[in-house]
Amino acid sequence: MLHEADTGVKAADPAARLLLQFLAWVAARPRSYGETMDAWRTSCPRISVWEDAIWDGLVQLDGDGARAQREARVALTVAGRDHLARAGAVAAPARNA
């Protein structure tokens, strides 16, 4: 478990903690867009983990245009890996698509 002293994330900031949890989840093993949406999609406008990660450049979709979007791979960007490292979490090594 990550603690405030390890992450620099304030205990009162659940959105930041949720973002770290999402990034660690993506880093744990290859994830498809479909799997990611099934696990992390929400209709709550206050919980925008996927959108925040995309807008902040922490994750990206890897895959060619011929594959269905649902099958595209979700991957951490360099910025996403750095964000996890600063939080004290370990990201899996980068994989080629």
Backbone torsions as a table, in degrees:
resi	resn	phi	psi	omega
1	MET	NA	138.6	178.5
2	LEU	-86.6	136.5	179.7
3	HIS	-110.1	159.3	-178.0
4	GLU	-52.4	-43.3	-178.6
5	ALA	-63.9	-31.4	-179.6
6	ASP	-77.9	-34.0	-170.6
7	THR	-102.2	-23.9	-172.9
8	GLY	77.4	2.7	179.8
9	VAL	-89.9	128.4	-179.7
10	LYS	-68.3	140.7	-179.1
11	ALA	-57.8	-27.9	-178.5
12	ALA	-81.9	5.7	-177.6
13	ASP	-111.9	76.8	-177.9
14	PRO	-64.8	-28.9	179.6
15	ALA	-64.1	-40.6	178.9
16	ALA	-67.0	-39.4	178.0
17	ARG	-66.6	-40.2	177.8
18	LEU	-64.4	-38.6	177.1
19	LEU	-61.9	-43.7	177.6
20	LEU	-62.1	-40.6	178.3
21	GLN	-62.8	-42.8	178.6
22	PHE	-61.9	-47.2	-178.7
23	LEU	-62.5	-40.5	177.9
24	ALA	-65.4	-37.0	177.7
25	TRP	-63.3	-44.7	178.4
26	VAL	-63.7	-40.9	-176.7
27	ALA	-70.2	-23.1	-172.7
28	ALA	-64.0	-35.6	179.4
29	ARG	-167.6	164.9	179.1
30	PRO	-57.9	135.9	-179.8
31	ARG	-128.2	139.3	174.7
32	SER	-88.2	161.9	175.9
33	TYR	-59.6	-42.7	-179.8
34	GLY	-60.5	-45.9	178.4
35	GLU	-62.3	-41.2	-179.3
36	THR	-63.8	-45.0	179.6
37	MET	-66.5	-37.9	178.3
38	ASP	-62.3	-38.2	-176.4
39	ALA	-85.4	-32.5	-168.7
40	TRP	-119.1	-4.7	-179.8
41	ARG	-66.9	141.7	177.4
42	THR	-146.7	152.4	175.8
43	SER	-98.2	2.3	179.9
44	CYS	-82.6	118.6	-179.1
45	PRO	-66.7	-15.2	178.8
46	ARG	-83.7	-15.0	179.0
47	ILE	-116.2	96.1	-175.0
48	SER	-122.4	50.1	-174.2
49	VAL	-59.0	-50.6	-178.8
50	TRP	-59.6	-49.7	-178.7
51	GLU	-62.4	-43.2	178.8
52	ASP	-61.4	-43.2	-179.0
53	ALA	-65.1	-40.3	178.1
54	ILE	-67.1	-51.0	-176.9
55	TRP	-62.4	-34.1	179.6
56	ASP	-83.6	-0.6	178.8
57	GLY	70.8	30.4	-177.6
58	LEU	-92.8	-24.5	176.0
59	VAL	-134.7	160.5	177.5
60	GLN	-146.5	163.1	173.7
61	LEU	-97.2	127.0	176.3
62	ASP	-108.3	135.8	177.4
63	GLY	151.5	156.8	-179.5
64	ASP	-85.7	165.9	-177.4
65	GLY	-67.0	-15.3	-177.9
66	ALA	-75.8	-25.7	-179.5
67	ARG	-83.3	150.5	174.9
68	ALA	-64.3	144.9	-179.5
69	GLN	-55.4	-37.7	-178.0
70	ARG	-60.0	-26.2	-178.8
71	GLU	-92.3	-10.9	-179.6
72	ALA	-60.8	147.8	-178.2
73	ARG	-87.7	134.9	173.6
74	VAL	-90.6	128.9	-177.4
75	ALA	-137.1	149.0	173.1
76	LEU	-70.1	143.2	170.8
77	THR	-87.2	175.9	174.7
78	VAL	-58.1	-41.8	179.0
79	ALA	-62.7	-38.1	178.1
80	GLY	-65.6	-41.8	178.2
81	ARG	-65.3	-41.1	177.9
82	ASP	-63.6	-40.4	179.2
83	HIS	-60.3	-44.8	177.5
84	LEU	-64.3	-42.4	-179.2
85	ALA	-61.8	-42.3	178.6
86	ARG	-63.9	-28.5	-179.7
87	ALA	-83.6	-4.4	-179.6
88	GLY	87.3	4.2	177.1
89	ALA	-90.3	155.5	-178.9
90	VAL	-108.2	126.1	176.7
91	ALA	-92.4	147.6	175.6
92	ALA	-66.2	153.6	178.9
93	PRO	-57.6	149.1	179.2
94	ALA	-61.1	140.5	178.5
95	ARG	-115.1	146.1	175.5
96	ASN	-81.1	142.6	-179.4
97	ALA	-72.2	NA	NA
